[in-house]
Amino acid sequence: MRMWGVIFPIPNLPLVFFILGVIYGFLHPGKEDRIKMLKKTLGIGFLLGLIFGLLIAIFLPGILSLFAVGMSIVAFTMLILTIAIPFIIGTIIGDLIESLFR
């Protein structure tokens, strides 16, 4: 039996989102509000973590449910930041490329 990564290569998601950020920064005219992007991603990560944590907490008894909610909030926030930070860095590069060409 072959592993998933052998048959279908798993993409490097931060690299993919970095490239998407460069494209977005180049095609979107003007400078992007990166702090606003970062705040939105933190909010989305917190909200997703809270939702999934509460769903997990339904099936776990007692103090484990509180631990599940807290850990899922931390995990989803870190996951979203792992995607958002390369995207935001890509928008910086895209803005630099845009300023060179225009």
C-alpha positions as CSV (number, residue, x, y, z in Angstrom):
1,M,0.0,0.0,0.0
2,R,1.4,3.4,-1.0
3,M,1.3,6.5,1.1
4,W,-0.6,9.5,0.0
5,G,2.5,11.7,-0.4
6,V,4.1,9.2,-2.8
7,I,1.3,8.9,-5.3
8,F,0.0,12.5,-5.1
9,P,2.7,14.9,-3.9
10,I,1.4,17.0,-1.0
11,P,1.9,20.8,-1.8
12,N,3.9,23.0,0.4
13,L,1.0,25.2,1.6
14,P,3.0,28.2,2.9
15,L,4.8,28.3,-0.4
16,V,1.5,28.2,-2.3
17,F,0.1,31.0,-0.2
18,F,3.3,33.0,-0.5
19,I,2.9,32.8,-4.3
20,L,-0.8,33.7,-4.1
21,G,0.2,36.7,-1.9
22,V,2.7,37.9,-4.5
23,I,0.1,37.6,-7.2
24,Y,-2.5,39.4,-5.0
25,G,0.0,42.2,-4.1
26,F,0.9,42.7,-7.7
27,L,-2.6,42.7,-9.2
28,H,-4.4,44.6,-6.4
29,P,-3.6,48.3,-7.0
30,G,-2.2,50.3,-4.1
31,K,-0.9,49.2,-0.7
32,E,-2.7,46.5,1.3
33,D,-3.6,47.0,4.9
34,R,-1.5,44.1,6.3
35,I,-2.4,44.8,10.0
36,K,-6.1,44.5,9.1
37,M,-5.3,41.2,7.2
38,L,-3.5,39.9,10.3
39,K,-6.3,40.9,12.6
40,K,-8.9,39.2,10.4
41,T,-6.9,36.0,10.3
42,L,-6.5,35.9,14.0
43,G,-10.2,36.4,14.4
44,I,-11.0,33.6,11.9
45,G,-8.6,31.2,13.6
46,F,-10.1,32.0,17.0
47,L,-13.6,31.6,15.7
48,L,-12.9,28.3,13.9
49,G,-11.1,27.0,17.0
50,L,-14.0,27.9,19.2
51,I,-16.5,26.2,16.9
52,F,-14.6,23.0,16.5
53,G,-13.6,23.0,20.2
54,L,-17.3,23.3,21.3
55,L,-18.2,20.5,18.9
56,I,-15.5,18.3,20.4
57,A,-16.5,19.3,23.9
58,I,-20.0,17.9,23.4
59,F,-18.5,14.4,23.3
60,L,-15.9,14.8,26.1
61,P,-16.8,14.8,29.8
62,G,-15.9,17.4,32.4
63,I,-12.6,19.2,32.4
64,L,-11.4,17.5,29.2
65,S,-14.0,19.6,27.3
66,L,-12.5,22.9,28.5
67,F,-9.0,21.6,27.5
68,A,-10.3,20.6,24.1
69,V,-11.8,24.0,23.5
70,G,-8.6,25.8,24.5
71,M,-6.3,23.5,22.5
72,S,-8.5,23.7,19.4
73,I,-8.5,27.6,19.6
74,V,-4.7,27.5,19.8
75,A,-4.3,25.0,17.0
76,F,-6.6,26.7,14.6
77,T,-5.1,30.1,15.3
78,M,-1.6,28.7,14.6
79,L,-2.9,26.9,11.4
80,I,-4.4,30.1,10.0
81,L,-1.3,32.1,10.9
82,T,0.9,29.5,9.1
83,I,-1.1,30.3,6.0
84,A,-1.6,34.0,6.6
85,I,2.0,35.1,7.3
86,P,3.5,33.8,4.1
87,F,0.5,35.4,2.2
88,I,1.1,38.8,3.9
89,I,4.9,38.5,3.1
90,G,3.9,37.7,-0.5
91,T,1.8,40.9,-0.6
92,I,4.9,42.9,0.4
93,I,6.9,41.4,-2.5
94,G,3.9,41.9,-4.8
95,D,3.7,45.6,-3.9
96,L,7.4,46.0,-4.5
97,I,7.1,44.4,-7.9
98,E,4.0,46.5,-8.7
99,S,6.0,49.7,-7.8
100,L,8.8,48.7,-10.1
101,F,6.6,48.1,-13.1
102,R,4.1,51.0,-12.7
